[in-house]
């Protein structure tokens, strides 16, 4: 089968790889239809690492995917051949204290698609996963939409973590795909006022189309002062979705006393800092958001019911052979790119 390998920093090659086989009774063989390029992929593409997870080249990336079931293990009863599925890219052990406590996303022996030393990624024609990672989707949903279930489930988990009351004032710092997915989830869950910032005006335009009440670009205005004029008491919660020191600082400055900063973005640096006087005097809370934590099925329902429309995020489309161009585009943030989708299977 064909696979897209990361062979060095900023180097992607299409190579042949062995077709995986169903080995365990709960295994499922998928034909991968579509894969979305994620911001976390860019860390491996540009730096070859995220924290202690260091790529050993060659390595296959990709974890936002839609697939079709081709074969199932003998104990799989809930799935059938021919079904199209969204994928939860986390394979948890199911036995550790975290899994038993309902925290599979912090499983002590977890494996994740495309993570170095864990599992090869989804930029392949065929992939074997546990049945527990596969979620059937309605026929009406196209493959690109199904692949975006994964980042939407992260935004949904973050929105649920905040436990916002109706009428809450909320900020999103960074309106890339994760920021926009968080925006869509927040808008679907209840009546809140949402302020969004980003350094790219084209992304702010999409944020407005997705339901942002106010948008601002720090390159052209003092966004903290602007939001404070509109919400002088401060915001109840801010979702940091950029993974940048300046974004963390901005998020903390926007909060009301007792407010909550939810960190979703992945910084390129191993250490970040906070103005401890600001955090201490206002008793601000900082929460880290780790993946999707059982939110894949609810995310599918949000899309299937029409409460969330992810199509504005789907800006660019490529074939598997064009993966190098897709990665280069997303890395450079050119041409208004938000979510680049890589088509692997033949069109339906």
C-alpha positions, 0 to 999 in steps of 0.5 A: 500500500501507499503511505506518506512518510516523514523522512526528515524535517520538512520532508515527506515522501510517498513510499510503499508499506506492508498492508496491515492485517487483523490480528486480534479478535477486537481488531478492525481493518479500515480503508482510510478515505480522508485525513485532515492535517492537524496543527500537532502534525506541524510540530513533528514536521518542523521540529521533529518533536513535541516535548519528549516525543521525538520522531525517528525517521521515517515515520507516518503522521496523521490522526484525523481520519475517516475510514470504511470497514473492510474486515473485523475480528471474530469478537467484533459485533457492533461494527460491520463490513462496509460501514463508514466510521469516524476514528478516535485516534487514542488507543487506551489500555483500559486497565490502569487507574486513569482508564478505570476512573473514566480518564482514558485520555490520560491513560498511563499506557496509551498509544496515539495515531502518528505519535513517535514510539506509539502508533504509525499514523493514518496517512496510509491506504489501510489501517488496523485499529481496535473496534473501540476506536471506530464510530459509525457515521450517517451516510449523509456525512461526507468523508471530509466532515467525518474526519473533522469529527476528531478536532471537533471532539476536542473543542467539545470536550474543552467547552464541556470542561468550562461548565459555562452558565447561560449568558457567559462571556467567553474568549477564544485566542487563536482561530485556527481549526481547534479554535474554530471547533471550540467556537462551534461547540460553544455555540451549539451548547448554549447562549454565550457571548464569544470574543475571538482573536487571531493574527490572520484576518481571513481566519477571523472572517471564518470565525464570524461566519461560525458565530463569533460575536466579536473578532479582533486582530492584535496586529491592528488593535489592542484587543485586550482594551477592545474586549474590556470596553465591551465586557468591562468586568472581564470574561468568564473563561478564555480558551487558548488555542494558539500555543503561543506565549503571547496568546497565554498572556492575552488570555489571562489579561482578558479574564475576570477575577476567578476566571478560567484559562483553558489551554488547548494549544500546544506550544513549540517550547517546553516551558511557558510563563505566566504573570504570577501577580495577575494570576494570584491577585485575581485567583485565576484558574489554569486548566489544560485540555487533553484530547477528546475524552469520550466526546467523539460520539457526541461530536458526530451527533452535533454534526448529524443533527445540523447543530454544527456545520464544519464545512467552513473549515474545509478550505483545501483538498489534496490527494495522498501523492500531494501530501508534501504540498499540503504540509508545506501549505499548512506550515506556512499558513498560506492562501487562507488555509484552515483545514487541508484535507488529504483524500486517499481512497477513490471518490465515493 
